[in-house]
Amino acid sequence: MEGAKLIGAGLATIGLAGVGAGIGTVFAALLTSVARNPSQNKQLFSYAILGFALTEAVGLFALMVIFLILFTF
């Protein structure tokens, strides 16, 4: 049973790799859009922070699932 828990927690960490790629994509899009339209810097930055927060929330959910797998079953 302990081995299955560790395998399940390891598989659940795949979601964290997706979060890292998503955050990189959010800020790459921010840099591209600011380079194209510098006058919209403030509004674009607020959208980027919102995208970062939503992407990070997915990472926190994945981390919560990992801890649930490791410490409750």
FIDOTOR-349373 format. One record per residue: x, y negated, z negated of N, C-alpha, C in turn; residue in three letters. Coordinates in pm, 1 decimal. Each point is the difference from the previous one (the first is absolute). Layout:
// FIDOTOR-349373
(r (X Y Z) (X Y Z) (X Y Z) ALA)
...
***
This chain:
// FIDOTOR-349373
(r (82.5 120.0 0.0) (-82.5 -120.0 0.0) (86.7 -126.0 0.0) MET)
(r (110.1 5.1 -72.5) (87.2 -117.5 -6.9) (60.0 -31.8 136.8) GLU)
(r (36.0 102.2 74.9) (55.5 -21.7 133.3) (-101.3 -62.3 94.5) GLY)
(r (-125.5 43.2 -10.0) (-104.5 -56.6 85.3) (-23.0 -147.3 -32.9) ALA)
(r (8.4 -35.5 -128.6) (-14.6 -140.8 -38.3) (110.8 -84.2 60.2) LYS)
(r (121.9 50.1 -4.3) (112.4 -75.9 54.1) (-9.1 -12.7 152.3) LEU)
(r (-43.3 105.6 66.6) (-17.2 -6.9 144.6) (-110.2 -100.2 35.8) ILE)
(r (-110.9 3.3 -73.1) (-109.5 -93.6 25.1) (41.0 -144.1 -23.8) GLY)
(r (76.4 -23.6 -106.7) (46.7 -136.0 -27.2) (98.4 -45.2 107.2) ALA)
(r (82.8 90.2 46.6) (93.1 -34.5 107.0) (-71.0 -34.2 129.3) GLY)
(r (-104.8 74.4 30.6) (-77.9 -30.2 120.9) (-74.8 -131.4 -13.9) LEU)
(r (-40.8 -34.2 -120.5) (-72.0 -125.9 -21.0) (91.1 -121.1 16.7) ALA)
(r (130.9 19.4 -10.7) (91.1 -113.2 18.1) (11.0 -42.8 145.3) THR)
(r (-54.2 78.7 93.0) (1.9 -40.1 140.6) (-76.2 -131.1 18.7) ILE)
(r (-103.5 -20.3 -80.0) (-75.5 -125.0 7.1) (84.9 -121.5 -33.8) GLY)
(r (100.8 17.4 -85.2) (86.4 -112.3 -35.4) (90.0 -40.1 116.4) LEU)
(r (37.5 93.1 83.6) (79.8 -34.5 117.9) (-83.2 -83.4 97.3) ALA)
(r (-126.4 33.7 12.3) (-89.1 -78.2 85.4) (-18.6 -141.4 -51.1) GLY)
(r (-2.1 -14.5 -130.8) (-14.0 -133.3 -59.4) (123.0 -85.1 30.5) VAL)
(r (116.9 59.8 -8.1) (121.9 -73.8 32.7) (0.1 -47.7 144.3) GLY)
(r (-42.7 85.2 89.8) (-8.6 -39.1 140.9) (-106.4 -107.4 20.2) ALA)
(r (-109.9 9.6 -71.7) (-107.4 -98.5 12.9) (42.1 -137.4 -47.7) GLY)
(r (73.2 -5.6 -109.9) (46.7 -128.7 -51.6) (99.3 -61.7 97.9) ILE)
(r (86.1 81.5 56.6) (92.4 -50.3 101.2) (-72.6 -55.2 120.6) GLY)
(r (-106.9 66.2 39.5) (-78.4 -45.9 114.5) (-69.8 -132.5 -30.0) THR)
(r (-51.0 -14.1 -120.9) (-68.4 -124.8 -38.4) (95.3 -118.0 9.5) VAL)
(r (119.4 13.5 -55.3) (91.7 -113.4 -0.4) (67.5 -20.4 135.2) PHE)
(r (13.9 106.0 79.8) (49.5 -18.2 137.3) (-100.4 -78.8 81.9) ALA)
(r (-128.0 28.6 -19.4) (-103.9 -75.7 70.0) (-2.9 -144.7 -48.2) ALA)
(r (25.9 -22.3 -128.9) (6.0 -137.0 -51.8) (112.6 -77.7 67.4) LEU)
(r (118.5 59.6 7.8) (112.0 -69.7 63.7) (-27.9 -30.0 146.8) LEU)
(r (-59.7 94.6 69.1) (-31.9 -21.1 141.0) (-102.1 -112.0 18.0) THR)
(r (-103.2 1.4 -82.4) (-104.8 -100.4 16.2) (46.4 -139.1 -42.7) SER)
(r (86.8 -9.0 -100.3) (52.6 -131.1 -39.0) (94.8 -52.3 107.3) VAL)
(r (74.9 89.9 62.9) (88.3 -43.9 108.1) (-80.1 -52.0 119.2) ALA)
(r (-116.3 56.1 22.6) (-82.6 -45.8 112.1) (-76.7 -127.8 -32.3) ARG)
(r (-41.5 -15.6 -126.0) (-81.3 -115.3 -37.5) (40.4 -48.6 -139.2) ASN)
(r (106.2 -78.9 -10.3) (49.7 -42.6 -131.2) (-97.4 -88.0 -78.7) PRO)
(r (-91.2 -65.8 66.5) (-90.6 -89.8 -71.4) (-101.3 77.3 -85.9) SER)
(r (-17.8 127.3 25.4) (-94.6 82.6 -76.0) (68.8 78.0 -111.5) GLN)
(r (117.3 -45.7 -42.6) (80.9 75.0 -95.5) (-74.5 30.3 -129.8) ASN)
(r (-65.7 -97.8 -58.5) (-68.1 19.5 -129.3) (-113.3 102.9 11.1) LYS)
(r (-82.0 -12.0 101.9) (-113.0 90.9 15.3) (48.4 142.0 31.6) GLN)
(r (100.9 11.1 85.1) (51.9 132.2 34.8) (64.5 67.1 -120.4) LEU)
(r (67.7 -79.1 -83.9) (62.7 57.5 -118.5) (-104.6 53.5 -97.0) PHE)
(r (-110.5 -70.8 -15.2) (-104.6 49.0 -89.4) (-61.9 128.5 53.3) SER)
(r (-14.3 10.2 132.1) (-49.1 124.7 58.5) (100.3 112.9 -20.0) TYR)
(r (127.5 -31.3 9.5) (102.7 102.3 -18.9) (1.5 49.8 -144.5) ALA)
(r (-18.2 -89.6 -95.1) (-4.0 41.7 -140.6) (-121.8 87.4 -25.2) ILE)
(r (-112.4 -32.6 62.0) (-118.6 84.4 -12.5) (26.0 138.5 59.4) LEU)
(r (61.3 4.9 117.5) (33.7 128.7 60.6) (97.8 79.2 -84.1) GLY)
(r (97.3 -69.5 -59.6) (95.1 66.9 -89.1) (-70.9 58.9 -120.8) PHE)
(r (-91.1 -75.8 -60.1) (-70.2 48.0 -119.3) (-87.2 121.1 31.8) ALA)
(r (-68.7 -3.3 112.5) (-84.8 113.9 36.9) (84.0 123.5 31.8) LEU)
(r (113.0 -19.9 66.2) (88.1 112.5 30.8) (61.9 56.6 -126.9) THR)
(r (39.2 -86.8 -90.5) (58.2 45.0 -126.4) (-103.2 73.1 -85.3) GLU)
(r (-126.3 -37.5 10.1) (-105.6 69.9 -73.6) (-9.7 145.1 44.1) ALA)
(r (17.8 24.7 129.3) (-1.1 138.3 49.3) (115.8 77.4 -61.8) VAL)
(r (115.3 -64.2 -12.2) (114.4 64.4 -64.9) (-25.9 30.7 -145.7) GLY)
(r (-66.6 -89.8 -69.0) (-32.5 25.1 -140.5) (-100.6 113.5 -14.3) LEU)
(r (-93.3 10.8 94.2) (-93.4 113.1 -2.8) (73.9 131.2 21.3) PHE)
(r (95.6 1.5 93.0) (79.0 121.1 23.3) (80.9 35.4 -123.9) ALA)
(r (55.8 -99.1 -65.7) (75.9 25.0 -122.3) (-90.1 53.5 -110.5) LEU)
(r (-121.3 -51.6 -7.3) (-94.9 49.3 -99.2) (-33.8 146.7 26.4) MET)
(r (-16.7 36.8 125.4) (-28.7 139.6 34.4) (117.8 88.5 -39.0) VAL)
(r (121.2 -47.8 22.8) (117.9 77.6 -38.0) (2.3 25.8 -150.2) ILE)
(r (-25.9 -103.9 -78.2) (0.0 17.6 -145.1) (-114.7 89.1 -47.2) PHE)
(r (-114.0 -10.4 66.1) (-110.7 88.6 -34.7) (34.8 145.8 26.8) LEU)
(r (65.5 25.5 111.6) (39.5 136.0 31.9) (100.5 52.9 -101.5) ILE)
(r (96.5 -82.8 -34.8) (106.7 46.6 -88.9) (-44.5 18.5 -144.8) LEU)
(r (-87.1 -86.0 -49.6) (-25.0 -1.4 -143.0) (-140.7 44.9 -42.8) PHE)
(r (-88.9 33.5 91.9) (-132.6 41.6 -44.9) (-33.1 144.5 27.5) THR)
(r (56.5 58.8 103.0) (-36.1 138.4 30.8) (84.2 97.8 -76.5) PHE)
***
